[in-house]
Amino acid sequence: MPNIDIGNAIMKRTLTAALTTVAVVMTSLPAFAEGELNLYSSRHYDTDERLYSDFEAETGITINRIEAGASELIERMKAEGANSPADVLITVDAGRMWRADQAGLLQPVQSDVLEARIPANLRHPGGHWFGFSQRARMIFYNKNEVSDPPRTYEELASPKYKGMICARSSGNIYMQSLLAALIEHYGEDVAENWAKGFYANFARKPQGGDTDQLRGIVSGECMISLANSYYFARALRRDVNDLSDSVDMIGWIFPNQADQGTHVNLSVAGVAAHAPNRENAVKFLEYLASDSAQQYFSAGNDEYPAVPGVGLSASVATLGLFHQDRLELTKLGENQVAAQQIYDRIGYE
């Protein structure tokens, strides 16, 4: 039975190939350098350039940035050990940050600014990481074909939706985190029964990213899909091939508004355990919690801010506000292995 531990043989081969492509650049990073910050980021958005340039202009601190997949960055930091030049690690899901924390790659941060601005449910209880932007895991559907869409994650397993659903592969962290949340809410037996019913309702083999699930609705391959909010909001704001021209046919649901709330994925950052420029690292995290940075997460990348009361961009405001699941996010990491094992048992690829 496959295990999602990044130390398994398949993942090791993948990481070795990926690390080879970034090692030359990464080894050129300085360690301690006054007025500099070494950022390891798995966010791959061109719009984030504004975040970094504004911080540099505001503080005079230069950001040395390395972008790679979260697993590659985590493995790199483990290999570097106490000599790692990393000051800050950013990932696009709390589950991945949990892996880094379990590997001892993060250190606690005590910051009055962060504690005041980032809600307790969006940060590690010991200050090891903080969430700075949110993506709701939403249900989308063909308004022309589906008169009674599922309004909860649980209903996605109902036989009434057989042959109607598109979703990503089980190895995707978003799918792992969703099932991890259901495990925490209901226990493994109930979660496995849900996974069986959900998978039985698929219209096609799991494939592609979240945008591809939305395109599946447009093409007619499926009537219902799961996707993070910002993929759809992006199509409302600018042209996304094979999607933006057809957004009017797609309806959306924030699941479980009458009970535990909608599952969220976070973009998360923490200070590296051996950060050579720790003071600058904390300044950077505090900057990410500022009104200007929070507004840009929404305006630049169509995400929900983590700080309450920050204005939403027009695309995000179109989707609306929602009641979110306030489950302690460390549980998403703790239940990852169990989630993948369930998917493996039922044959969900």
N, C-alpha and C positions, 0 to 999 in steps of 0.2 A: 504494500500500500504506500503510495507516494506521501512524502512528508514535506511541508512547506518550509522547513528549516533551511536557511540559506546556505548551510554548510553541506547540503547533499551534493552528490556527484554531478547531477545535471546542472544545478545552479552554479556550481563551481566552474564548470566549463564555460557557462555563459558569462560569468563574472570575469574570468581570466581574459576572455576576448575583449570584453568591454573595458576592463582596466588598462589593457595594453594601449587603447586609443587615447586614454587621458593621462597616463602615467608621466609622459614627458612633460606635459604642461603642468601637472600638479607638482612635480618635484621642483619646479621653478619658483614656487611660492615661497616668500620669506616667512620666517617664524615671527619672532618679535620684531616689530618695526613701528616706532612711534608714529601715530597718525595713519595707521593702516588697519584694515580688517580683512581677514581671510574667510570668505564665505563659500561653504559647500552647499550647493542648492540643486534640488531635483525639480524645481519649478522651471519650465522651459517656455516662458512667455515673453515675447518681444516687448510687450507692454510694460513689463517690470523694469525696463531700463529707466523709466521716469522715477520709479521708487528709489533706485540706487543713485541716480544723478542728483536728486533732490537731497538725499541724505548727505552726499559728499559736499554739496554746495552749502548746506546748513551747518555742517560740523567741521569741514576741512579734512575729514577722514577719508582716505582712499580705499575703495573696496576692490580687493583681488578676488575675482569670482571664478569658481569652477562649477560647471553644470554637468551632471550625469544622472543616471538612474539612482534612486535611493539605495537600492541594494549594493550597487557598485560603490557609492560613497561610504556606506557603512563598512563594507569590507576594506576599503582603503584606510579608513580611520583605525580599524582594528589592526591592520598591518603596520601602520605608522606608530601605533602605541603612544608612549609619552612624548615622542618626537613629532607628533602630528602638528602641522601648522594651522589646522582648522580652528577657527574661532566660533563660528556659528554653523549649525546644520539646519537646513530647511527641507521639509518633505511635504508632500501633498496629501498625506493621510496620517491620522494619529496612530494607526496600526503599525506603519513603518517606523514612526518615531519611537513607539514602544519597543520595537526590536533594537533600536540603537540604545535606548536606555537600559534594556536588559543586558546589553553587551558592555555596559559601563562606560559608554562614550559621551555621556552628558553629565553636567554638574548642576547642583541646585543654585537658583538665583533668588535673592530676596530683593524685591523692588517695590517700593510703595506705588510707583506709577503703574506697573503691570498689575499688581494686585487690585488697584482701584479701578482700572479700566477693563481688564479682561475678566469676564464672569467666571466664577469658580468652576462651573461645569465645562469650560473651554480651556482649562489649564491643568497641568499635573498638580496633584495636591501638595507635592513637595517642591514645586517650582522648577522641575527639570525641563519642562517645555510649556509653550504657550501657543494657543490657537489665535491666528490673526485674520483669517477669512474663512467663510463657510460656503459649502455647496449642499443644497438640499437634495436628497435622493428621492426623486419624484417619479410618479407614474404619468406617462403620456399616452394618449389614445387618439384614434381616428374619430373625429366628431361626427363624420358622415355615416359611419358604420357601427359605432358602439354607443348605444343609448343608455346603457347602465354600466359605466366603467367601475372597476374595482376602486374602493376608497380606502383600503388598508393593504398593507403588505400581505397580511394573512389571506385576503381574498384572491390574491394572485394565484393561489393554489386551488381555487375552486374549479371543478370540472366544467363549469359554464364557459370558461375561457380557454378550453382545450383548442390547441392549434392556432392560438391568436397572439402569443407573446414572443417578443425578441429580447434577448439579454446577452451580456458579455460572458466570456468564459469564466469558469470557476476559479481560475488562477488569478483573476483580476482582484486587486486589493479592495476595490469598492464592493464587489460581490462577497468577498470574505468578511468584510467589516459588517455588512448588512446581516449576514447569517450569524456572525458573532454576537450582534446585538439581540437577535431573536433567541439565541441560546441563553443569553443572560436573562432575558425577560421570561422565557417559558420553559427552559430546560432543554437538554439535548434530544430527548425522545420526540417532543413536540416539534422542535426545530427540524429534525430529520423528516418527519412526516410532511411538514410544510415544504421542504426542499424537494421531496418526491413529487408532490402535487404540482409545484411550480415548474419543475423540469418537464413533467408530463404535458404541460400546456404550451411548450415551445412550438413555434411555427417553423423554425429552421435551426440548424446547428449553430451553437454559439460562435459568433465571429465579430471582429472589428471592435471599435471603441464606442463611446457613448453616442457620438454624432451618427455613427452607422446604425445604431438602434433607432434613432429618430428618422433617418432616411428610410429605414425599413417600413415605417408607417406610410411615408410618402409614396414609396414604390408599390405598396400593397402587399408586401411579403408578410407583414404582421399588422395587427390592429392595435396592439398595446406594447409599450416598451418601458424599460427602466432607464433613467439617465439622470445625471447630476444637473442641477438647475442651470449652471452657467453655460452649458452647451446649447441649450435652447435659447437662453437670454442673448447669447452671442449672435444667434441667427436672427433675432429681433433687431439687433443694433447694426449689424453689417451683413454683407453678402456671404453666405456660406453655400457652397455649391450643392445643388440638389436638395436644398432644405429651405432656405430663406423665402423662395418664391411660393412655398406651399405651407407656410406656418399657420395660415388661417384655417387649415383643415385639422390642425392638431389642438386637442384640449389637454389640460393638465390638472393633476390632483396632487395636493400635499397630503400624503397618506397619514392615517391614524390621528386625525385632528380631534377626534372625540375621546381618545384615550392617551397612550403614552407619547404621541407626537411623532413628527417626521424625523427619520434618521438623517444625520448630517455628516459630511466629510469635511475635515478641516485642513487648511494649510497651516503647518505647525513649525515652530522654530525653537531651538534650544542652544544654550552655550556649551561648546565642546568641553569635555572633561579636562583637557590639557591646553585650553585656549591660551596662546601666548599673549594675546591682546584682549584680556578679559574685560577691562573697563570699556573699551570700544565696542565689544560684543554686547554688553548690557545696554549701552547707549543705542545700539542699532535695534535691539528688541523694543526698547522704549519708543524709539522713533516709529516702528511698525504699528504701535498702538496709538499713535497720534491721529488727530482728526484728519489731517491732510493725507497721510498714508492710507488710513482706513477708507477714505472717500475714493482714493485711487484704486484700491482693490476692487471696488464696485464699478467705478467709471472705466477703468482700464481693462479689467478682466471679467466683468459681469458677475462678481461674487458678492455674497452678503457679508457686510462688515462683522467683525467679532465684537466690537465695542458698541453697546446699546446707544441708540439715539443718533448715530451717524447717518446722514442722508444717503438714500439709495440712488443709484443711477436710474435713468428712465427705463432701461431694459429690465433691470431687476425689479423696479417698482411695478412694472407691468405684471410680473408674476405674483407680486403681493407679499404680505407678511404671513408668517405661519407659526404655529405652535410646534416647537422642536422637542425631540426626545432628549431628556436631560440625564441620560445614562452616563455614569462615570466612564470617560473614554478610555481609561486604561483597560477596561473590560474587553474592548474590541481587540486589543493585543493579546490579552490573556486567553481569549477564546478562538484565536486564529487557527491554531492547529486543529482543534475540535471541529471548526467550521470546514476546513479543507478535507478532513477525514470523512465528514458526512457527505460532502460533494463527491468524494472518490467512491464511497460505498454505493451511492445511487447511480453512478455512471455519468454524472454531469461533468463533461470535459472542461 
